[in-house]
Amino acid sequence: MERNKIIFRVLYKLTTLFKLKKHIFILLTAFLLQNYITKAQSSVIESVDYDKAKDVTNYIVLPYGSVALPGRWTKESYSDISYQ
């Protein structure tokens, strides 16, 4: 009889511990998903180069690609007034 009580207590403590671990695992997974998946950011390298011979401005954004713009273009800052 006493042995059954001890076994029951051990089993109860183990199931409680497993439930707690399950909740901790769910919370930790939710935290990681929120902080690392939703804020996916990538680093970029920008370059603007004017080729006088071809009269073309090459605008390169690595790793996304490049574009050749006709004529001479200069890079400006973002305008808060006109949103351009």
Distance bins in CASP14 RR format, pairs under 12 A and 6 or more apart:
PFRMAT RR
TARGET T0000
AUTHOR 0000-0000-0000
RMODE 2
METHOD distances of the structure
MODEL  1
1 7 0 0 0 0 0 1 0 0 0 0 0
1 8 0 0 0 0 0 1 0 0 0 0 0
2 8 0 0 0 0 0 1 0 0 0 0 0
2 9 0 0 0 0 0 1 0 0 0 0 0
3 9 0 0 0 0 0 1 0 0 0 0 0
3 10 0 0 0 0 0 1 0 0 0 0 0
4 10 0 0 0 0 0 1 0 0 0 0 0
4 11 0 0 0 0 0 1 0 0 0 0 0
5 11 0 0 0 0 0 1 0 0 0 0 0
5 12 0 0 0 0 0 1 0 0 0 0 0
6 12 0 0 0 0 0 1 0 0 0 0 0
6 13 0 0 0 0 0 1 0 0 0 0 0
7 13 0 0 0 0 0 1 0 0 0 0 0
7 14 0 0 0 0 0 1 0 0 0 0 0
8 14 0 0 0 0 0 1 0 0 0 0 0
8 15 0 0 0 0 0 1 0 0 0 0 0
9 15 0 0 0 0 0 1 0 0 0 0 0
9 16 0 0 0 0 0 1 0 0 0 0 0
10 16 0 0 0 0 0 1 0 0 0 0 0
10 17 0 0 0 0 0 1 0 0 0 0 0
11 17 0 0 0 0 0 1 0 0 0 0 0
11 18 0 0 0 0 0 1 0 0 0 0 0
12 18 0 0 0 0 0 1 0 0 0 0 0
12 19 0 0 0 0 0 1 0 0 0 0 0
13 19 0 0 0 0 0 1 0 0 0 0 0
13 20 0 0 0 0 0 1 0 0 0 0 0
14 20 0 0 0 0 0 1 0 0 0 0 0
14 21 0 0 0 0 0 1 0 0 0 0 0
15 21 0 0 0 0 0 1 0 0 0 0 0
15 22 0 0 0 0 0 1 0 0 0 0 0
16 22 0 0 0 0 0 1 0 0 0 0 0
16 23 0 0 0 0 0 1 0 0 0 0 0
17 23 0 0 0 0 0 1 0 0 0 0 0
17 24 0 0 0 0 0 1 0 0 0 0 0
18 24 0 0 0 0 0 1 0 0 0 0 0
18 25 0 0 0 0 0 1 0 0 0 0 0
19 25 0 0 0 0 0 1 0 0 0 0 0
19 26 0 0 0 0 0 1 0 0 0 0 0
20 26 0 0 0 0 0 1 0 0 0 0 0
20 27 0 0 0 0 0 1 0 0 0 0 0
21 27 0 0 0 0 0 1 0 0 0 0 0
21 28 0 0 0 0 0 1 0 0 0 0 0
22 28 0 0 0 0 0 1 0 0 0 0 0
22 29 0 0 0 0 0 1 0 0 0 0 0
23 29 0 0 0 0 0 1 0 0 0 0 0
23 30 0 0 0 0 0 1 0 0 0 0 0
24 30 0 0 0 0 0 1 0 0 0 0 0
24 31 0 0 0 0 0 1 0 0 0 0 0
25 31 0 0 0 0 0 1 0 0 0 0 0
25 32 0 0 0 0 0 1 0 0 0 0 0
26 32 0 0 0 0 0 1 0 0 0 0 0
26 33 0 0 0 0 0 1 0 0 0 0 0
27 33 0 0 0 0 0 1 0 0 0 0 0
27 34 0 0 0 0 0 1 0 0 0 0 0
28 34 0 0 0 0 0 1 0 0 0 0 0
28 35 0 0 0 0 0 1 0 0 0 0 0
28 36 0 0 0 0 0 1 0 0 0 0 0
29 35 0 0 0 0 0 1 0 0 0 0 0
29 36 0 0 0 0 0 1 0 0 0 0 0
29 37 0 0 0 0 0 1 0 0 0 0 0
30 36 0 0 0 0 0 1 0 0 0 0 0
30 37 0 0 0 0 0 1 0 0 0 0 0
30 38 0 0 0 0 0 1 0 0 0 0 0
31 37 0 0 0 0 0 1 0 0 0 0 0
31 38 0 0 0 0 0 1 0 0 0 0 0
32 38 0 0 0 0 0 1 0 0 0 0 0
32 39 0 0 0 0 0 1 0 0 0 0 0
33 39 0 0 0 0 0 1 0 0 0 0 0
33 40 0 0 0 0 0 1 0 0 0 0 0
35 41 0 0 0 0 0 1 0 0 0 0 0
42 61 0 0 0 0 0 1 0 0 0 0 0
42 62 0 0 0 0 0 1 0 0 0 0 0
42 63 1 0 0 1 0 0 0 0 0 0 0
42 64 0 0 0 0 1 0 0 0 0 0 0
43 61 0 0 0 0 0 1 0 0 0 0 0
43 62 0 0 0 0 1 0 0 0 0 0 0
43 63 0 0 0 0 1 0 0 0 0 0 0
43 64 0 0 0 0 0 1 0 0 0 0 0
44 60 0 0 0 0 1 0 0 0 0 0 0
44 61 1 0 1 0 0 0 0 0 0 0 0
44 62 1 0 0 1 0 0 0 0 0 0 0
44 63 1 0 0 1 0 0 0 0 0 0 0
44 64 1 0 0 1 0 0 0 0 0 0 0
44 65 0 0 0 0 1 0 0 0 0 0 0
44 66 0 0 0 0 0 1 0 0 0 0 0
45 59 0 0 0 0 0 1 0 0 0 0 0
45 60 1 0 0 1 0 0 0 0 0 0 0
45 61 1 0 0 1 0 0 0 0 0 0 0
45 62 1 0 1 0 0 0 0 0 0 0 0
45 63 0 0 0 0 1 0 0 0 0 0 0
45 64 0 0 0 0 1 0 0 0 0 0 0
45 65 0 0 0 0 0 1 0 0 0 0 0
45 66 0 0 0 0 0 1 0 0 0 0 0
46 58 0 0 0 0 0 1 0 0 0 0 0
46 59 1 0 0 1 0 0 0 0 0 0 0
46 60 1 0 0 1 0 0 0 0 0 0 0
46 61 1 0 1 0 0 0 0 0 0 0 0
46 62 0 0 0 0 1 0 0 0 0 0 0
46 63 0 0 0 0 0 1 0 0 0 0 0
46 64 0 0 0 0 1 0 0 0 0 0 0
46 65 0 0 0 0 0 1 0 0 0 0 0
46 66 0 0 0 0 0 1 0 0 0 0 0
46 67 0 0 0 0 0 1 0 0 0 0 0
46 75 1 0 0 1 0 0 0 0 0 0 0
47 57 0 0 0 0 0 1 0 0 0 0 0
47 58 1 0 0 1 0 0 0 0 0 0 0
47 59 1 0 0 1 0 0 0 0 0 0 0
47 60 1 0 1 0 0 0 0 0 0 0 0
47 61 0 0 0 0 1 0 0 0 0 0 0
47 62 1 0 0 1 0 0 0 0 0 0 0
47 65 0 0 0 0 0 1 0 0 0 0 0
47 66 0 0 0 0 1 0 0 0 0 0 0
47 67 0 0 0 0 0 1 0 0 0 0 0
47 75 0 0 0 0 1 0 0 0 0 0 0
48 56 0 0 0 0 0 1 0 0 0 0 0
48 57 1 0 0 1 0 0 0 0 0 0 0
48 58 1 0 0 1 0 0 0 0 0 0 0
48 59 1 0 1 0 0 0 0 0 0 0 0
48 60 1 0 0 1 0 0 0 0 0 0 0
48 61 0 0 0 0 1 0 0 0 0 0 0
48 66 0 0 0 0 0 1 0 0 0 0 0
48 67 0 0 0 0 0 1 0 0 0 0 0
48 68 0 0 0 0 0 1 0 0 0 0 0
48 69 0 0 0 0 1 0 0 0 0 0 0
48 72 0 0 0 0 0 1 0 0 0 0 0
48 73 1 0 0 1 0 0 0 0 0 0 0
48 74 1 0 0 1 0 0 0 0 0 0 0
48 75 1 0 1 0 0 0 0 0 0 0 0
48 76 0 0 0 0 0 1 0 0 0 0 0
49 56 0 0 0 0 1 0 0 0 0 0 0
49 57 1 0 0 1 0 0 0 0 0 0 0
49 58 1 0 1 0 0 0 0 0 0 0 0
49 59 0 0 0 0 1 0 0 0 0 0 0
49 60 1 0 0 1 0 0 0 0 0 0 0
49 66 0 0 0 0 1 0 0 0 0 0 0
49 67 0 0 0 0 0 1 0 0 0 0 0
49 68 0 0 0 0 0 1 0 0 0 0 0
49 69 0 0 0 0 0 1 0 0 0 0 0
49 72 0 0 0 0 0 1 0 0 0 0 0
49 73 0 0 0 0 0 1 0 0 0 0 0
49 74 0 0 0 0 0 1 0 0 0 0 0
49 75 0 0 0 0 0 1 0 0 0 0 0
50 56 1 0 0 1 0 0 0 0 0 0 0
50 57 1 0 1 0 0 0 0 0 0 0 0
50 58 1 0 0 1 0 0 0 0 0 0 0
50 59 0 0 0 0 0 1 0 0 0 0 0
50 68 0 0 0 0 0 1 0 0 0 0 0
50 69 0 0 0 0 1 0 0 0 0 0 0
50 70 0 0 0 0 0 1 0 0 0 0 0
50 71 1 0 0 1 0 0 0 0 0 0 0
50 72 1 0 1 0 0 0 0 0 0 0 0
50 73 1 0 0 1 0 0 0 0 0 0 0
50 74 0 0 0 0 1 0 0 0 0 0 0
50 75 0 0 0 0 0 1 0 0 0 0 0
51 57 1 0 0 1 0 0 0 0 0 0 0
51 58 1 0 0 1 0 0 0 0 0 0 0
51 59 0 0 0 0 0 1 0 0 0 0 0
51 68 0 0 0 0 1 0 0 0 0 0 0
51 69 0 0 0 0 0 1 0 0 0 0 0
51 70 0 0 0 0 0 1 0 0 0 0 0
51 71 0 0 0 0 1 0 0 0 0 0 0
51 72 0 0 0 0 1 0 0 0 0 0 0
51 73 0 0 0 0 0 1 0 0 0 0 0
52 71 0 0 0 0 0 1 0 0 0 0 0
52 72 0 0 0 0 1 0 0 0 0 0 0
54 68 0 0 0 0 1 0 0 0 0 0 0
54 69 0 0 0 0 0 1 0 0 0 0 0
54 70 0 0 0 0 1 0 0 0 0 0 0
54 71 0 0 0 0 1 0 0 0 0 0 0
54 72 0 0 0 0 0 1 0 0 0 0 0
55 68 0 0 0 0 0 1 0 0 0 0 0
55 69 0 0 0 0 0 1 0 0 0 0 0
55 70 1 0 0 1 0 0 0 0 0 0 0
55 71 1 0 1 0 0 0 0 0 0 0 0
55 72 1 0 0 1 0 0 0 0 0 0 0
55 73 0 0 0 0 0 1 0 0 0 0 0
56 66 0 0 0 0 0 1 0 0 0 0 0
56 67 0 0 0 0 0 1 0 0 0 0 0
56 68 1 0 1 0 0 0 0 0 0 0 0
56 69 1 0 0 1 0 0 0 0 0 0 0
56 70 1 0 0 1 0 0 0 0 0 0 0
56 71 1 0 0 1 0 0 0 0 0 0 0
56 72 0 0 0 0 1 0 0 0 0 0 0
56 73 0 0 0 0 1 0 0 0 0 0 0
57 66 0 0 0 0 0 1 0 0 0 0 0
57 67 0 0 0 0 1 0 0 0 0 0 0
57 68 1 0 0 1 0 0 0 0 0 0 0
57 69 1 0 1 0 0 0 0 0 0 0 0
57 70 1 0 0 1 0 0 0 0 0 0 0
57 71 1 0 1 0 0 0 0 0 0 0 0
57 72 1 0 1 0 0 0 0 0 0 0 0
57 73 1 0 1 0 0 0 0 0 0 0 0
57 74 0 0 0 0 1 0 0 0 0 0 0
57 75 0 0 0 0 1 0 0 0 0 0 0
58 65 0 0 0 0 0 1 0 0 0 0 0
58 66 1 0 0 1 0 0 0 0 0 0 0
58 67 1 0 0 1 0 0 0 0 0 0 0
58 68 1 0 1 0 0 0 0 0 0 0 0
58 69 1 0 0 1 0 0 0 0 0 0 0
58 70 0 0 0 0 0 1 0 0 0 0 0
58 71 0 0 0 0 0 1 0 0 0 0 0
58 72 0 0 0 0 0 1 0 0 0 0 0
58 73 0 0 0 0 1 0 0 0 0 0 0
58 75 0 0 0 0 0 1 0 0 0 0 0
59 65 0 0 0 0 1 0 0 0 0 0 0
59 66 1 0 0 1 0 0 0 0 0 0 0
59 67 1 0 1 0 0 0 0 0 0 0 0
59 68 1 0 0 1 0 0 0 0 0 0 0
59 69 1 0 0 1 0 0 0 0 0 0 0
59 70 0 0 0 0 0 1 0 0 0 0 0
59 71 0 0 0 0 0 1 0 0 0 0 0
59 72 0 0 0 0 0 1 0 0 0 0 0
59 73 1 0 0 1 0 0 0 0 0 0 0
59 74 0 0 0 0 0 1 0 0 0 0 0
59 75 0 0 0 0 1 0 0 0 0 0 0
60 66 1 0 1 0 0 0 0 0 0 0 0
60 67 0 0 0 0 1 0 0 0 0 0 0
60 68 0 0 0 0 1 0 0 0 0 0 0
60 69 0 0 0 0 0 1 0 0 0 0 0
60 75 0 0 0 0 0 1 0 0 0 0 0
61 67 0 0 0 0 1 0 0 0 0 0 0
61 75 0 0 0 0 0 1 0 0 0 0 0
67 73 0 0 0 0 0 1 0 0 0 0 0
69 75 0 0 0 0 0 1 0 0 0 0 0
76 82 0 0 0 0 0 1 0 0 0 0 0
76 84 0 0 0 0 1 0 0 0 0 0 0
77 84 0 0 0 0 0 1 0 0 0 0 0
78 84 1 0 0 1 0 0 0 0 0 0 0
END
